[in-house]
């Protein structure tokens, strides 16, 4: 089991499965939602995700048709995103996880729209556009 929480601790969750490799997304929406050069996400089946606290302060925003981003309304931490085109899967923000992780980043997505001020200097695969998650 893996636990996670937002910055203020108001939203808490558990993941009851092994994590998938981390995906690094460089799209402009993720950059703006995170306030940094990319977002680090790990896909999780909704059946393996349990929100243990903070349902009352979890807020959603539809950032594009069929894609919702969920965040803490108290501290603003992004928690996860969900796509209607990929039912049963959410993308948890890896920075929220409490335990040391054995999974590592595996891929860079949307590098065609990456920030001009961040250089990708690892040997991971780079996709100009999106990738298909599990």
Backbone as a chain_set.jsonl record, in Angstrom:
{"seq": "XXXXXXXXXXXXXXXXXXXXXXXXXXXXXXXXXXXXXXXXXXXXXXXXXXXXXXXXXXXXXXXXXXXXXXXXXXXXXXXXXXXXXXXXXXXXXXXXXXXXXXXXXXXXXXXXXXXXXXXXXXXXXXXXXXXXXX", "coords": {"N": [[0.841, -1.185, 0.0], [0.451, 2.224, -0.75], [0.692, 5.536, 0.339], [-0.559, 8.924, 0.182], [-0.719, 12.526, 0.131], [-2.02, 15.897, 0.097], [-0.498, 19.217, 0.164], [-1.411, 20.591, 2.495], [-2.377, 18.481, 3.935], [-5.028, 17.896, 4.043], [-6.342, 16.439, 2.036], [-6.182, 13.055, 1.653], [-4.964, 9.877, 0.587], [-4.943, 6.388, -0.466], [-3.164, 3.907, -2.27], [-3.704, 0.795, -3.456], [-1.997, -1.07, -4.828], [0.765, -2.093, -6.893], [2.839, 0.462, -8.205], [2.725, 1.955, -11.46], [5.271, 2.803, -13.899], [6.581, 6.135, -13.763], [5.315, 8.848, -15.612], [6.401, 11.564, -17.476], [5.067, 14.579, -18.181], [5.038, 17.152, -20.514], [3.218, 18.944, -21.552], [1.453, 22.032, -22.25], [-0.775, 22.485, -20.598], [-0.32, 20.822, -18.335], [2.044, 22.003, -17.444], [1.119, 24.557, -16.697], [-0.779, 23.842, -14.754], [0.839, 22.689, -12.805], [2.759, 24.589, -12.328], [5.388, 24.414, -13.04], [8.085, 23.014, -15.093], [7.098, 20.582, -15.995], [4.845, 17.78, -15.399], [4.712, 15.052, -13.147], [3.455, 11.928, -13.351], [1.646, 8.998, -12.343], [-0.099, 6.314, -13.619], [-3.096, 4.955, -12.251], [-5.37, 2.415, -11.493], [-8.763, 3.089, -10.873], [-10.05, 1.356, -9.182], [-8.056, 0.618, -7.468], [-7.545, 2.799, -5.967], [-8.08, 4.773, -3.119], [-9.717, 7.329, -1.577], [-9.054, 8.648, 1.437], [-9.45, 10.785, 3.103], [-10.763, 14.103, 2.955], [-12.673, 14.458, 0.931], [-14.578, 16.465, 0.948], [-13.118, 18.759, 0.416], [-11.958, 18.358, -1.995], [-11.689, 19.451, -5.239], [-12.806, 19.881, -8.6], [-11.79, 20.552, -11.981], [-12.553, 21.041, -15.307], [-10.291, 20.869, -17.613], [-9.996, 20.554, -20.311], [-12.193, 19.395, -22.906], [-13.61, 16.492, -21.653], [-11.476, 15.952, -19.931], [-10.629, 16.042, -16.62], [-9.254, 17.734, -13.847], [-8.263, 17.227, -10.567], [-8.062, 18.775, -7.437], [-6.838, 20.053, -4.267], [-8.936, 22.205, -2.584], [-8.202, 23.794, -0.52], [-5.323, 24.07, -0.211], [-4.442, 24.02, -2.818], [-2.984, 21.997, -4.028], [-2.388, 19.861, -6.779], [-4.041, 16.801, -7.315], [-4.937, 14.499, -8.855], [-5.665, 13.506, -12.275], [-8.273, 12.814, -14.643], [-9.553, 11.149, -17.492], [-12.303, 11.048, -19.688], [-12.111, 9.436, -21.874], [-10.588, 7.371, -21.043], [-11.734, 5.44, -19.102], [-11.842, 4.392, -15.688], [-9.205, 4.777, -15.014], [-6.923, 6.839, -13.341], [-4.606, 9.57, -13.089], [-2.213, 9.929, -10.896], [-0.471, 12.469, -9.153], [2.881, 12.183, -8.812], [4.541, 13.44, -6.96], [3.097, 13.67, -4.628], [3.182, 11.359, -3.188], [3.93, 9.444, -0.295], [5.726, 7.376, 0.548], [9.066, 6.061, -0.075], [9.778, 5.576, -3.482], [9.956, 2.837, -5.745], [9.579, 2.783, -8.407], [10.463, 4.544, -11.379], [10.812, 7.465, -13.524], [9.724, 6.855, -16.883], [9.225, 7.791, -19.419], [8.981, 10.659, -21.568], [6.434, 12.866, -22.406], [4.649, 14.842, -24.82], [6.746, 16.511, -25.682], [7.056, 18.249, -27.775], [5.817, 20.557, -27.045], [7.195, 21.446, -24.85], [8.624, 23.422, -22.152], [10.673, 26.24, -22.917], [12.811, 26.739, -21.347], [13.723, 24.51, -20.016], [15.841, 21.82, -20.192], [15.802, 18.537, -21.4], [17.623, 16.003, -20.173], [18.055, 13.29, -19.906], [18.113, 9.8, -20.849], [15.622, 8.831, -21.535], [12.753, 7.695, -23.483], [11.328, 10.026, -25.787], [8.399, 11.595, -26.635], [6.811, 13.443, -29.14], [4.114, 14.112, -28.971], [1.261, 12.996, -27.057], [1.088, 9.944, -25.081], [-0.054, 6.563, -24.927], [-1.668, 5.541, -22.09], [-1.842, 2.842, -19.634]], "CA": [[0.0, 0.0, 0.0], [1.168, 3.494, -0.854], [-0.158, 6.639, 0.788], [-0.213, 10.239, -0.321], [-1.542, 13.627, 0.63], [-1.75, 17.231, -0.448], [0.402, 20.044, 0.959], [-1.968, 20.889, 3.822], [-2.769, 17.236, 4.587], [-6.483, 17.759, 4.067], [-6.713, 15.354, 1.12], [-5.308, 11.896, 1.845], [-5.41, 8.731, -0.208], [-4.152, 5.159, -0.475], [-3.128, 3.132, -3.507], [-3.582, -0.603, -3.056], [-1.414, -1.82, -5.941], [2.089, -1.637, -7.297], [2.764, 1.625, -9.094], [3.241, 1.928, -12.823], [6.346, 3.785, -14.049], [6.189, 7.546, -13.787], [5.3, 9.493, -16.919], [6.709, 12.988, -17.361], [4.286, 15.28, -19.204], [5.525, 18.515, -20.775], [2.203, 19.739, -22.259], [1.257, 23.359, -21.652], [-1.749, 22.404, -19.505], [0.351, 20.285, -17.143], [2.983, 23.018, -16.948], [0.364, 25.594, -16.005], [-1.42, 23.258, -13.566], [1.861, 22.387, -11.809], [3.611, 25.747, -12.068], [6.767, 24.019, -13.302], [8.329, 22.647, -16.484], [6.43, 19.323, -16.346], [4.128, 17.066, -14.339], [5.102, 13.646, -13.016], [2.215, 11.198, -13.101], [1.638, 7.544, -12.429], [-1.473, 5.864, -13.814], [-3.615, 4.053, -11.224], [-6.76, 2.005, -11.691], [-9.62, 3.66, -9.825], [-10.37, 0.29, -8.223], [-6.93, 0.521, -6.532], [-7.39, 4.115, -5.336], [-9.051, 5.061, -2.062], [-9.621, 8.628, -0.939], [-9.297, 8.379, 2.854], [-9.841, 12.021, 3.78], [-10.757, 15.313, 2.151], [-13.646, 14.515, -0.164], [-15.271, 17.748, 1.021], [-12.272, 19.854, -0.085], [-11.467, 18.001, -3.324], [-12.373, 20.243, -6.259], [-12.447, 19.471, -9.954], [-11.799, 21.548, -13.047], [-12.454, 20.424, -16.628], [-9.284, 21.676, -18.301], [-10.315, 20.401, -21.726], [-13.347, 18.497, -22.979], [-13.358, 15.108, -21.272], [-10.359, 15.807, -18.992], [-10.813, 16.771, -15.364], [-8.139, 17.793, -12.902], [-8.775, 17.286, -9.205], [-7.082, 19.423, -6.581], [-7.289, 20.461, -2.936], [-9.412, 23.593, -2.616], [-7.597, 24.517, 0.598], [-3.919, 24.433, -0.458], [-4.212, 24.09, -4.254], [-2.198, 20.878, -4.565], [-3.033, 18.982, -7.756], [-4.064, 15.439, -6.782], [-4.955, 13.572, -9.982], [-6.497, 13.87, -13.419], [-9.043, 11.697, -15.204], [-10.062, 11.376, -18.85], [-13.484, 10.244, -20.019], [-11.704, 8.474, -22.897], [-9.842, 6.314, -20.375], [-12.472, 5.18, -17.862], [-11.239, 3.462, -14.74], [-7.796, 5.106, -14.774], [-6.588, 8.223, -12.989], [-3.166, 9.829, -13.1], [-1.829, 10.521, -9.614], [0.75, 13.271, -9.171], [3.869, 11.389, -8.084], [5.12, 14.211, -5.863], [2.239, 13.589, -3.446], [3.311, 10.055, -2.548], [4.699, 9.535, 0.952], [6.765, 6.366, 0.697], [10.088, 6.03, -1.124], [9.269, 4.85, -4.639], [10.885, 1.992, -6.493], [9.388, 3.105, -9.822], [11.174, 5.731, -11.848], [10.273, 7.951, -14.792], [9.964, 5.944, -17.996], [8.957, 8.398, -20.713], [8.602, 12.078, -21.646], [5.34, 13.066, -23.357], [4.371, 16.213, -25.288], [7.973, 17.302, -25.706], [6.939, 19.285, -28.802], [5.35, 21.795, -26.408], [7.889, 21.62, -23.571], [9.081, 24.787, -21.869], [11.923, 26.581, -23.594], [13.878, 26.937, -20.363], [14.08, 23.248, -19.353], [16.432, 20.844, -21.095], [15.66, 17.132, -21.018], [18.995, 15.51, -20.281], [18.175, 11.864, -19.626], [17.996, 8.97, -22.041], [14.286, 8.249, -21.65], [12.057, 7.974, -24.743], [10.675, 11.333, -25.873], [7.303, 11.588, -27.606], [6.379, 14.806, -29.46], [2.737, 14.275, -28.484], [0.935, 12.148, -25.922], [1.325, 8.509, -25.105], [-1.195, 5.79, -24.453], [-1.455, 4.984, -20.752], [-2.387, 1.48, -19.575]], "C": [[0.887, 1.249, 0.0], [0.209, 4.583, -0.438], [0.33, 7.946, 0.177], [-1.136, 11.281, 0.256], [-1.138, 14.924, -0.065], [-0.841, 18.003, 0.511], [-0.122, 20.301, 2.368], [-2.38, 19.641, 4.587], [-4.26, 17.01, 4.64], [-7.006, 16.662, 3.161], [-5.682, 14.243, 1.305], [-5.872, 10.731, 1.056], [-4.46, 7.559, -0.021], [-4.235, 4.545, -1.867], [-2.821, 1.701, -3.109], [-3.088, -1.479, -4.2], [0.002, -1.312, -6.175], [1.928, -0.481, -8.276], [3.314, 1.303, -10.475], [4.403, 2.924, -12.893], [5.789, 5.208, -14.179], [6.311, 8.081, -15.207], [5.521, 10.99, -16.713], [6.006, 13.704, -18.513], [4.725, 16.738, -19.302], [4.487, 19.384, -21.477], [1.962, 21.061, -21.525], [0.242, 23.335, -20.516], [-1.105, 21.875, -18.227], [1.33, 21.299, -16.566], [2.244, 24.092, -16.162], [-0.287, 25.066, -14.721], [-0.408, 23.012, -12.45], [2.684, 23.61, -11.429], [5.083, 25.449, -12.276], [6.916, 23.552, -14.736], [7.617, 21.368, -16.932], [5.634, 18.809, -15.152], [4.644, 15.634, -14.326], [3.886, 12.878, -12.533], [2.457, 9.702, -13.119], [0.191, 7.1, -12.585], [-1.862, 4.832, -12.761], [-5.046, 3.685, -11.597], [-7.598, 2.562, -10.55], [-10.003, 2.606, -8.792], [-9.255, 0.092, -7.194], [-6.684, 1.813, -5.761], [-8.479, 4.317, -4.292], [-8.769, 6.432, -1.464], [-9.989, 8.43, 0.526], [-9.696, 9.613, 3.641], [-9.863, 13.152, 2.755], [-11.725, 15.377, 0.995], [-14.332, 15.877, -0.21], [-14.428, 18.918, 0.516], [-11.63, 19.523, -1.439], [-12.326, 18.718, -4.36], [-11.92, 19.772, -7.632], [-12.577, 20.634, -10.921], [-11.658, 20.807, -14.37], [-11.538, 21.295, -17.485], [-9.395, 21.597, -19.811], [-11.468, 19.413, -21.804], [-12.955, 17.044, -22.666], [-12.19, 14.89, -20.335], [-10.592, 16.687, -17.773], [-9.565, 16.65, -14.513], [-8.737, 18.006, -11.522], [-7.683, 17.842, -8.304], [-7.695, 19.776, -5.243], [-7.71, 21.925, -2.993], [-8.814, 24.432, -1.486], [-6.181, 24.978, 0.259], [-3.56, 24.511, -1.946], [-3.413, 22.947, -4.846], [-2.987, 20.105, -5.612], [-2.931, 17.551, -7.247], [-3.993, 14.418, -7.913], [-5.768, 14.161, -11.121], [-7.179, 12.612, -13.924], [-9.562, 12.102, -16.567], [-11.273, 10.497, -19.092], [-13.141, 9.19, -21.07], [-10.922, 7.298, -22.322], [-10.518, 5.996, -19.038], [-11.746, 4.169, -16.978], [-9.782, 3.704, -14.441], [-7.69, 6.574, -14.398], [-5.072, 8.346, -13.017], [-2.815, 10.618, -11.853], [-0.543, 11.324, -9.8], [1.775, 12.617, -8.243], [4.478, 12.127, -6.899], [4.31, 14.17, -4.58], [2.462, 12.323, -2.629], [4.298, 10.112, -1.392], [5.884, 8.582, 1.028], [7.854, 6.546, -0.364], [9.591, 5.139, -2.268], [10.356, 4.014, -5.287], [10.733, 2.238, -7.986], [10.104, 4.41, -10.141], [10.48, 6.25, -13.1], [10.658, 7.017, -15.934], [9.856, 6.606, -19.36], [8.66, 9.893, -20.536], [7.531, 12.205, -22.724], [5.169, 14.555, -23.657], [5.628, 17.084, -25.291], [7.956, 18.37, -26.8], [6.468, 20.608, -28.204], [6.037, 22.043, -25.068], [8.334, 23.071, -23.391], [10.445, 25.014, -22.516], [13.105, 26.646, -22.629], [14.275, 25.668, -19.611], [14.621, 22.265, -20.395], [16.223, 19.438, -20.541], [17.022, 16.487, -21.236], [19.147, 14.045, -19.897], [17.977, 11.077, -20.923], [16.638, 8.337, -22.233], [13.665, 8.554, -23.01], [11.318, 9.315, -24.669], [9.632, 11.278, -26.988], [6.864, 13.027, -27.871], [4.987, 15.107, -28.933], [2.532, 13.34, -27.302], [1.319, 10.706, -26.127], [0.063, 7.815, -24.629], [-0.84, 5.217, -23.088], [-2.165, 3.65, -20.662], [-3.867, 1.362, -19.872]], "O": [[1.923, 1.305, 0.663], [-0.962, 4.561, -0.817], [1.468, 8.058, -0.278], [-2.196, 10.968, 0.799], [-0.092, 15.029, -0.705], [-0.462, 17.481, 1.559], [0.64, 20.236, 3.332], [-2.703, 19.727, 5.772], [-4.716, 16.027, 5.224], [-8.007, 16.021, 3.48], [-4.48, 14.453, 1.138], [-7.083, 10.606, 0.876], [-3.351, 7.696, 0.495], [-5.253, 4.655, -2.55], [-1.79, 1.429, -2.492], [-3.689, -2.51, -4.504], [0.379, -0.237, -5.709], [0.992, -0.455, -9.075], [4.233, 0.499, -10.635], [4.511, 3.8, -12.034], [4.671, 5.422, -14.648], [7.282, 7.803, -15.91], [4.883, 11.602, -15.856], [6.314, 13.463, -19.68], [4.775, 17.456, -18.304], [4.829, 20.464, -21.958], [2.235, 21.181, -20.331], [0.384, 24.093, -19.557], [-1.327, 22.427, -17.149], [1.438, 21.443, -15.348], [2.688, 24.494, -15.086], [-0.337, 25.773, -13.715], [-0.754, 23.113, -11.273], [3.244, 23.667, -10.334], [5.939, 26.155, -11.744], [5.978, 23.675, -15.524], [7.541, 21.099, -18.131], [5.737, 19.334, -14.044], [4.972, 15.074, -15.372], [3.355, 13.138, -11.453], [3.346, 9.204, -13.81], [-0.659, 7.467, -11.774], [-1.075, 3.95, -12.418], [-5.838, 4.549, -11.974], [-7.188, 2.511, -9.391], [-10.256, 2.944, -7.636], [-9.479, -0.533, -6.158], [-5.727, 1.911, -4.993], [-9.655, 4.064, -4.551], [-7.696, 6.662, -0.907], [-11.129, 8.077, 0.828], [-10.231, 9.494, 4.744], [-9.079, 13.157, 1.806], [-11.613, 16.266, 0.151], [-14.632, 16.384, -1.291], [-14.98, 19.977, 0.214], [-10.851, 20.315, -1.967], [-13.551, 18.598, -4.35], [-10.788, 19.32, -7.802], [-13.358, 21.564, -10.714], [-10.726, 20.019, -14.534], [-11.957, 22.325, -18.013], [-8.929, 22.493, -20.514], [-11.698, 18.663, -20.855], [-12.093, 16.459, -23.32], [-11.918, 13.747, -19.964], [-10.732, 17.905, -17.879], [-8.914, 15.607, -14.468], [-9.606, 18.856, -11.331], [-6.524, 17.437, -8.393], [-8.916, 19.798, -5.094], [-6.93, 22.785, -3.403], [-8.917, 25.658, -1.507], [-5.865, 26.156, 0.423], [-2.492, 25.012, -2.298], [-3.183, 22.924, -6.055], [-4.134, 19.729, -5.367], [-1.867, 17.125, -6.797], [-3.1, 13.57, -7.934], [-6.461, 15.167, -10.964], [-6.729, 11.494, -13.67], [-9.962, 13.247, -16.779], [-11.266, 9.319, -18.734], [-13.809, 8.159, -21.15], [-10.628, 6.338, -23.034], [-9.952, 6.248, -17.974], [-11.125, 3.223, -17.463], [-9.166, 2.938, -13.7], [-8.282, 7.441, -15.041], [-4.352, 7.348, -12.973], [-3.083, 11.816, -11.761], [0.362, 10.902, -10.52], [1.555, 12.514, -7.037], [4.891, 11.493, -5.927], [4.8, 14.6, -3.536], [1.983, 12.223, -1.5], [5.355, 10.736, -1.485], [6.943, 8.958, 1.53], [7.601, 7.115, -1.426], [9.043, 4.063, -2.026], [11.515, 4.421, -5.37], [11.645, 1.942, -8.758], [10.313, 5.257, -9.272], [9.647, 5.553, -13.679], [11.756, 6.462, -15.961], [10.333, 6.059, -20.353], [8.159, 10.325, -19.498], [7.705, 11.705, -23.835], [5.506, 15.41, -22.838], [5.57, 18.262, -24.939], [8.758, 19.302, -26.759], [6.694, 21.667, -28.79], [5.509, 22.779, -24.234], [8.409, 23.839, -24.35], [11.255, 24.095, -22.641], [14.261, 26.612, -23.051], [15.072, 25.729, -18.674], [13.933, 21.927, -21.358], [16.441, 19.188, -19.355], [17.514, 16.434, -22.363], [20.253, 13.599, -19.593], [17.701, 11.66, -21.971], [16.504, 7.396, -23.015], [14.007, 9.561, -23.63], [10.763, 9.683, -23.634], [9.945, 10.956, -28.134], [6.572, 13.761, -26.927], [4.709, 16.225, -28.498], [3.485, 12.941, -26.632], [1.802, 10.303, -27.185], [-0.79, 8.434, -23.993], [0.152, 4.503, -22.938], [-3.003, 3.339, -21.508], [-4.416, 0.26, -19.847]]}, "num_chains": 1, "name": "protein.A"}
